[in-house]
Amino acid sequence: MAVGVYEAMPLKNDNFKMYIDGEWTDSSSRETSNVINPANEQIIATVPKGTREDARRALEAAKEAQGKWEYHSPLERARYLETIADLIRQNKERLARVLTAEQGKPLYESRLEVEGSAVNFEYYAEFARRIEGDVLPGDYPRQSIMIMKLPIGVVSSITPWNFPSSTVARKLAPALITGNTVVTKPSSNTPLSTIELVKLAEKAELPKGVLNLVIGPGSEVGDELATNKISGLITLTGSTDSGRKIMKAASGHVAKVVLELGGKAPLIVWRDADMEWALKCAIWARFWNCGQTCISAERMYLDAQIKEKFLAAFLKAAKSLMIGDPTDSATDLGPMVSKDQREICQQFVEKAREEGDKVVLGGSVPNDHQKGFFFEPTVIDGVGQKSDLIQEEIFGPVVPVVTVETFDQAIEYANDSPYGLSSYVYTRDSTNVMKAMYKIKFGESYINMIGPEQFQGAHTGFRQTGIGAEGSKYGLECYTQLKTNYIDWNEKPDLPYLFPYGSKVA
């Protein structure tokens, strides 16, 4: 196991505040909350604990700024996004270290995430010339129909703790390029990455009120963002339960919602797969970010013909993963984000033992890492399809294994889930590949490869995984609303269906 001191990132400015209408501000209640380094359980920052009043002020500021921002040309808006992307890259190492300090993922993963944040702004800046509508012929001579994509107005963005840098960028960039203004609320566990990003947006001279930041509990700040009539769109990445609450809250004023919620990705390894490659992919897909990823492989379906051999290799590889200081380059698994998240994993393992499942690897806190929220890579065999391990989201480094006899059975079991975000399939049989594409009912499938999702791909899900899309041109469209214009350009207009009413008018 890797060993380290787990020093927190030396933050240059520990006077963290919220950002409303171009000003850094404390909470109206003057209350604060602490940010904990999950690797050593030390306080690394104190941030304001925002209130409903703060959320309202932020929404009012965004509403006031939106009209002027909308009338910037898309190219002008793109220049701000490009500047933010440049600033992210100039500060990449610092941003990565802040991310690791507050979230716990290994530093090399944080660097990849920060680069992804820059690419999000860069990618959506490229749409400045591609916010497309349609011009269609009318039903009668000299008529045209023009369908436009306009900004929604004010977007409320609520982001999670597992990818606090890239997720906020993936929401801000399409919202801003399409002419919306934004109020963003990060997770209280990991607000520092968002604060640092907003500082860079300020440095890019983004006009005041265009981007606002409020930190606080979902029950208060999040609820205000969802229920307030100023919010034209609420976009959330979070749990399915959180999504239900947002939908209910937003229904009062029929606001648009974009929701990326729970995931329970199946990973199928079939007998004809490239076993060495499938093994590498399976290890990454389960243990990346300590399993705290919405597209993580949360359940593994192995062909009976190769099950024992593949599982033995998987156990050997998982056992070799180095647990420890996330700033140490030798570390594969850092801590989980919080004590609560670790306890959820422990509860899953304890219940599995009670039900007679075989914990063949891990299952507890590492002996040499009692400080910090570490948990061993854990593999559980002999699990039934209806087990909680298969049906409920674990969101940690625990993987249940199920043996399947046919590829059709693997597909049936994969689809047997309330969630439908991501899936993984390893096979070189072209028929099985096509079956996976058409019959596995998940928003995205990784066939003989791994994630994360790519910027031009639509990140979307079936069933209780959510509504709408993120990334790609389809994600961009979620931040617009359609307006249809019917235009008659006849010198002497006349419509036959006006008869007999037309004849009554002098």
PyMOL commands that set and color helices and strands:
alter all, ss='L'
color gray80, all
select helices_A, chain A and resi 52-70+74-90+92-103+107-129+166-177+192-203+218-227+240-253+275-291+307-319+339-354+388-391+407-415+430-439+472-477+496-498+502-504
alter helices_A, ss='H'
color red, helices_A
select strands_A, chain A and resi 18-20+23-25+32-37+42-48+134-137+143-151+154-158+181-185+211-213+231-237+256-260+265-269+297-303+358-361+378-381+398-404+419-420+422-426+444-447+459-460+462-463+466-467+469-470+480-488
alter strands_A, ss='S'
color yellow, strands_A
deselect
rebuild
show_as cartoon
